[in-house]
Amino acid sequence: MAAVSAVSSHPFSQYRVEKVRVQAKLTLSNGASVHGSFFTSVDSRTHPGPEGVKDVLNGERGFFPLEVTKPDGPQTVLYNRSHVVFVVLSDRDEPYRDPGYDIATRRVVAVLMSNGVRLRGAVRIFCPEGRDRLSDFARADETFRYLETDDATYVINVHHLVELAEEPPAL
């Protein structure tokens, strides 16, 4: 199953924004899980390169569209960002397209989300040396941030983060 696919094959138009379909799984505050597709732009408005799911989630407040498969076919459903606990990305490479991701300070953490899910993985802190502590990560402006585990790449909603603790790196 392809994680990313082009949505448009139409010729360039000044009125058309080319989008890419990115599959993901949402976990919501009511306990529901939803599989669907985000539509991301091939050019980000906020940084060089393509837009990612994290950019879509951090882009605005309120609702975002997700295409889900219903028994009678695909349907676009609007979901409230504030009720997204985390998203599991099918494209595990998305974080590495963020400028500076490879050089940002990496911290191994354990997190407890508001739905009781515990995750252990790595976060990146985009701050100068000396300001790259876990507390700096916790105070950053973005609501949605990457968490990379051995099994998946997550975009977590820090408003649903109950507990955040640094762990020693695995030997």
Secondary structure, 3 states (H helix, E strand, C coil): CCCEEECCCCCCCCCCCCEEEEEEEEEECCCCEEEEEEEEECCCCCCCCCCCHHHHHHHCCCEEEEEEEECCEEEEEEEEHHHEEEEEECCCCHHHHCCCCCCCEEEEEEEEECCCCEEEEEEEECCCCCCCCHHHHHHCCCCEEEEECCCCEEEEEHHHEEEEEECCCCC
